[in-house]
Amino acid sequence: IFTGLLVCPLNIFYRSTRYYFLRVMRNIVFSPFYK
């Protein structure tokens, strides 16, 4: 039970930060095309 509580928030945090990082990188890559 302790390991599940320890891994679950880290998994959610990792997933959200990975999604945010991919979105930021996509904005950086496509920013010259928007101008």
Backbone as JSON, one array per atom type, in Angstrom:
{
  "sequence": "IFTGLLVCPLNIFYRSTRYYFLRVMRNIVFSPFYK",
  "N": [[0.84, -1.2, 0.0], [1.95, 1.24, 0.78], [3.92, 1.6, -1.16], [2.33, 1.87, -3.41], [1.01, 4.3, -2.88], [3.22, 5.9, -2.95], [4.21, 5.68, -5.54], [2.08, 6.37, -7.24], [1.36, 9.28, -7.11], [3.8, 10.27, -8.12], [3.8, 9.18, -10.64], [1.6, 10.45, -11.82], [2.5, 13.1, -11.63], [4.8, 12.97, -13.25], [3.65, 12.35, -15.69], [2.07, 14.63, -16.21], [4.03, 16.64, -16.29], [5.54, 15.75, -18.43], [3.71, 16.01, -20.53], [3.35, 18.8, -20.49], [5.97, 19.61, -21.09], [6.28, 18.59, -23.69], [4.36, 20.14, -24.98], [5.39, 22.72, -24.68], [7.81, 22.47, -26.11], [6.75, 22.01, -28.64], [5.53, 24.47, -29.14], [7.81, 26.08, -29.25], [9.05, 25.03, -31.5], [7.19, 25.52, -33.56], [6.88, 28.26, -33.46], [8.3, 30.09, -35.26], [6.8, 29.78, -37.6], [4.38, 30.93, -37.09], [4.75, 33.63, -37.07]],
  "CA": [[0.0, 0.0, 0.0], [2.83, 2.41, 0.85], [4.58, 1.77, -2.46], [1.32, 2.37, -4.34], [0.82, 5.72, -2.61], [4.44, 6.6, -3.3], [4.4, 5.67, -6.99], [0.95, 6.96, -7.96], [1.53, 10.72, -7.32], [4.96, 10.5, -8.98], [3.41, 8.83, -12.01], [0.74, 11.54, -12.29], [3.35, 14.28, -11.78], [5.66, 12.75, -14.4], [2.82, 12.39, -16.9], [1.66, 16.01, -16.45], [5.19, 17.43, -16.67], [5.94, 15.33, -19.77], [2.76, 16.63, -21.46], [3.67, 20.23, -20.52], [7.24, 19.77, -21.78], [6.05, 18.38, -25.12], [3.6, 21.28, -25.49], [6.32, 23.85, -24.76], [8.73, 22.21, -27.22], [5.99, 22.19, -29.88], [5.37, 25.91, -29.33], [9.1, 26.62, -29.66], [9.34, 24.58, -32.87], [6.26, 26.12, -34.51], [6.78, 29.71, -33.29], [8.68, 30.87, -36.45], [5.78, 29.67, -38.64], [3.23, 31.76, -36.73], [5.07, 35.05, -37.25]],
  "C": [[0.88, 1.26, 0.0], [3.5, 2.66, -0.5], [3.59, 2.3, -3.5], [1.08, 3.86, -4.15], [2.05, 6.53, -3.01], [4.6, 6.72, -4.81], [3.31, 6.44, -7.72], [1.08, 8.48, -8.15], [2.72, 11.04, -8.23], [4.61, 10.2, -10.43], [2.53, 9.93, -12.61], [1.57, 12.8, -12.54], [4.23, 14.15, -13.02], [4.87, 12.87, -15.7], [2.45, 13.83, -17.23], [2.85, 16.86, -16.89], [5.67, 17.04, -18.06], [5.02, 15.96, -20.82], [3.05, 18.12, -21.6], [4.95, 20.47, -21.3], [7.07, 19.59, -23.29], [5.3, 19.56, -25.73], [4.5, 22.5, -25.64], [7.28, 23.68, -25.93], [8.01, 22.41, -28.56], [5.79, 23.68, -30.16], [6.68, 26.55, -29.79], [9.41, 26.25, -31.11], [8.47, 25.32, -33.89], [6.17, 27.63, -34.4], [7.25, 30.49, -34.52], [7.6, 30.84, -37.54], [4.58, 30.57, -38.36], [3.49, 33.24, -37.02], [4.92, 35.47, -38.73]]
}
